[in-house]
Amino acid sequence: MTLTSTSAEVRPARRATRTVLMFFLVLPGLLWALVRLSGQERGPLVQLFAYTPYAALWAWVPVVIALRARRWLATAAAVLAALVLAVCVLPRALPDAHRGPATGVRVTVMTINMFVGAADPASVVKLVRDHDVAVLAVQEFTPRAREGLTAAGLDTLLPYHSLAEEWDPTGSGLYSRFPISAAGSARAKGNNQQAYATVQPPGATALAVQSAHPLAPYAVSALADWRAGLAAEPVPDPDGPPRILLGDFNSTLDHAPIRHLIDRGYRDAADTVGEGLVPTWGPWYHHLPPVTLDHVLVDERVGVRDVSVHGVTGSDHRAVIATLTVPAA
C-alpha cells in the first residue's frame, strides 16, 4: 500500500515538473515573437534581435519536443511563436512580385565597410571592375584606404567623388563614374561621416546618393543615437530626385528603426530580390553568427534587378552590389 501510494504521488509530481519545463522551453520563442512583432526591442535586446533569423530556426525545436511529449497547449503556443517568426523572416528569402520599374537606365551600385581602412584596395577595385560598378559607397574610410584605392586604379574607373576620410571608423566616401554635384558630407548622430552627392547618369534623371553609416548599437548608452541616426536619414521627396542610401546601417530588418525608415519611401534591394537573409557582417574575431547589417535602400521610383554579396579581403564586412533601373531623363 505504501509503495503504491508513493508511486501515485510521484507521477503527478513528474507531470507537473515536465509541464513547467515545457513552459520554460516554449516561453522564449513566444516572447521573442511578441517583441519582434511589436517592434519594441529595447536595451540589450537590440543587439540580440540581429539574430532573429537564427531564433526563427530554433523556434521549431520546442514544436517538435512539445508534439513528442503530447503537450497540446504547449504545442499550440510553440507553433504560434514559430509561425510569427517565420512570417517576419522568410519573406526576405522570396523575390517580390513587384521590384519597381523594369524600364529605364541600368546603374550598378556597391557598398563596402573598409574596416577602418584595413580592407584590401585591390579586392575592392576588382569588384568594381568585374561588376561594372558605377557608384561606390565606402564606410570606415581612412586616408590609408583612399591612398590604397587610388593606387589600385579606382580613380580611373570612378573619377568623380565626395570624400570625407578620417583616421578612425567615422570616415566616409562616395565614388562615381558619372559627374556629380552638390557633394558633401554630414555627421550622423554618434559622429560618423556620411558622404553624399547628386549623381548624373547619362540619359537618366539625377540621383541623390548617400553613403549611410548610422552609429552602431554597441552599448545601451549608444541606443538613443543609434535610433536618432536612423530616424534622421534622408527620405525620398516625390518632387526631388530619386534617392539611394547604401552602406553599413548597423541594423538588420529585424530592427524596428530601419523598417520605419524603409516604410517612408524605400525598398531594401536585397529583400526585394530574395537575398535579404544573406549575411554581410561576420565577426570572425568574436565567433558570432553572421548577420545582415549592410543594405542598399532605393527610392520606390527605382527598380531592383539583381543583388549579390561578396567577400573583401581584410574587412569584417562583405560588399553588397545591386543592379538598379533608374528613371530615364
N, C-alpha and C positions, 0 to 999 in steps of 0.2 A: 504493500500500500504506500509506504513512504517513497520508494523508488518511483512508482507510477506518478505520484503527486508531484515529485520534484521534476520529473520529465515533462509533465504537463505545464508546469510553471516556466520551465526553460524555453519551451517552444515559442510562446508569445513574446518572451523577452528577446529571443533571437530575431523574431519577425520585426519587432519594434526597432531593434538595432539596425537591421538591414534597411528598413524604411527610412530611418534617419540618414544612414549613409547614402542611400539613393537620392534623398533630398539634397544633400550637400554636393552630390555629383552633378545633379541637374541644375542647381541654382546658379552657378557661374555663367552658364550659357544663357539662361534666362535674363540675368542682369545685363550681360554684355549686349544681348539683342535689344533690350529695352533702352539702354543708353545710346546705342548706335542708332536706333530708330528715332529717338527724340533729339539726337544731336547735342546731348548735354554732357559730353566728356569734359571733365574738369581736373585740375591738379595733375597728379602723376598719371591719370588715365589718358591724358593727351598723348604721351609717348606710347603707352601701351596700345592705344587704339590704332596705331600704324600697322599693327599685326593682326587686324581683324580678319584678313583672308585666311590666316592660319587658324584663328579661332573658329571660323566658319567650317573648316575641315574637321577640327576636333569636336565640334558640336554634334556630330553624328555618332561619336563614341558612346555618350550616355543613352542615345536612342537604342543602340544595339544592346547595351547592357540591361537597360530597363525592359526591353522586349524579352530578352532571355530570362529575366527574373520574373516576368509576368506581373510587373508593377504597372498597371494600366494608366493610372493617373500620372505617374512619373513619366511614362512613355509619351503621353499626350503633351506634357509640358516640354519634354525634350524635343519632340518633333516640332512643336511651335517655335522654340528657340532656333533650331537648325534651319527651319524654313525661312524665318525672318532674316537670318544672317545670309542665307543663300540668295534671297531676293536683293539684299543690299550689295552683294559681292559679284554674283555670277554674271549680271549684265555686262560687266567690263570685259568679259571674255567672248561676248557675242557682238558681231558687227551690227551697227544700227541700220535700219532700212533707209533712213534719210541721213546722208553725210554732208548735206549742204549742196550748193551749186556745183554741177558737174562741168559746166562750161565756163570759160574764162581763160586766164593766163596761169600756167603752172609755175609755181615757185617752191623750191625746196629749202626748208629751214632746218637749223640744227642748234642744239644747246648742249653745253658741257660744263660741269663744275670742274675747275682746274686744280682743285685740292691744294689751295694756297700756292699755286704755281708749279706744283710737282708733276702735273700731267705731262706726258711726253709730247712735245710740239709736233714731231713728225707723225705720231699717231693721229693727232687732231687734223693736221693738214691732209693726210692720206684719206681720211673720211670725207673731208670737204671735196677733195678732187674726185674720189671714186663715186660719190653720190651726187655730184653736180650741185653741191650746196651753194645757194645764192646769198643766204643771210645766216650768220653765225652769232649766237649769243654765248658769252663766257662769264662765269662767276668765279669768285675767289681768284681774281685775275691780278697778278703781280707784275712789276716791271720785268722780273726774270721771265715770266710767261710771255710778255709782249715781245721781248727780245728773241726768245726762242721761236715763237710763231713767225716773226719776221724772217729769221734766218732759215726757217724751213720752207719759206716761199708763200706764206699766207697772203702777204700784201699784194703779191702778183695776182692771186686768184680773186681776192676780195679787197680791192684798193680803197674803198671808202669805209670810214669807221668813226665811231663815237666811243672813246675810251676813257676810263677812269680807273687806272690801275693803282693799287696801293700795296704796301708791304705787309699785308695781313689778309685775313679771309674776306675783307669788306670790298675788295676791288671788283670792277665790273667792266664789260666791254661788249661792243656790238660791231660786227664787220659785215660789209655788204658788197656784192658785185655791182650793184646799181647805185646811182647817185643818191645822196641823202641830203636832207635839210633839217632844220630845227633840231640839231643834235645837242645832246647834253646828258647830264646825269643828276639824279636826285637821291638823297639818302632816305632809305626806308627807316621805320622805327627799329631801333637796335643798331643803327649806324651803317648798315650795308648800302653800298652804292648800287644804283640801278640805272645803267646806261640806256638811253633811248634815242630815237631818231625817226624821221619820216623818210621812208624808203620809196623810191620811184622806179618800179619795174617797167621796162618798155612795153607799151601797149596796154598797160593796166592802170587802174586807179592807184593813187599813192596809198601807202600803208603806214600806220602808226605802230612802231615795233618797240618793245622794251625787253631788256634782259632782266627778268624778275629774280629777286633774291630776298624774300622776307626773312626776318630773323628766325632761327631755329628755336623750337620749344625745349631747349636743353635743360631747363630747370623751371620749377614752379614760379620763380621770380621773373622769368622771361615771358611767361604766357600772355601777359597784358600786351606787351609789344609785339608778340607773335600774332595775336588776334588783330591788333590795330594795324599792323603792317599788311596783312591780307585784306583787311577791310578798305585800306587806303589805295590798293592797286587800282589803276585807271580802268574804267569800264567803257564799253562801246557807246559812241554817240551816233544815233541814227543820221544826224546831219553832218557828221565828220567822217574822216577816212576810216575804213575798216581797221580794226585794231588786233594786234597779235601780242600776247605775252608768252615768253618762253624762258624757262630757266629752272632753277632749283627752288621750289616753293616750300621746302621743308614741311610738306604736308602730303598725305595721301587722300584719296577720295573718301576715306572713312572719317575725315576730319570735317566737321560742320563748316568752319570758316571758308575753306576753299570751295565747298559745294555752294555756299551762299554767293561767293564771287562768280562762279560759273553761271549760276542762275540769273545773274544780272546782264546776260547777253553773250556768253561764251559757250563753246563746246570744247571738251577735252579731246584732243586729236586721237590719242591712243585709245581712249574709251570708245570713241566713235567707230573705229575700225576693228574693235575686238581685241586690242593689245593692251588693255588697261591694267592687266594683272602682271605684266612683265616687269620685274623689279629693275630699278635704276640706281639704287644705292645698296651696296653690300659691304658693310663694315667688317672686313676680314679680321681686323685687329681686335675686335670685340667679340668675334664669333657669334654675331647675332644674325637671325634670318634676314635676307634682303627684302627691301620694301620699295615702293614706287613713290619717290619724292620729286622727281623731275617731270615737268609737264610742258606741253605746247597747248596753250589755250587760244582759240581762234574765235574771232567775231562770227556771229551766225551768218553773216554775209559771205563768209569764206568757206569753201568746200574742203573736205579732207579726203585725199585719195589713198594715202599709204603712210604707215608709221613703222619704223624699225628702231631697235635699241642695240647699241654696240659698245663693247668694252674699249677702254682707252688706257693704255699702259701708264701706270703711275698715279692714276686717280681712283678714289674710292667711289666715284660716281660713274655711270655709263652715259654715253651720248644718246640723245633722242633725236632722230631725224624724221621729219614729216614732209610729205609732198602735198602741197595745197593747191587749190584752184581759187585765184583771187579775181574779183570783178574786172572785166575789160574796161578800158577808158571809154 
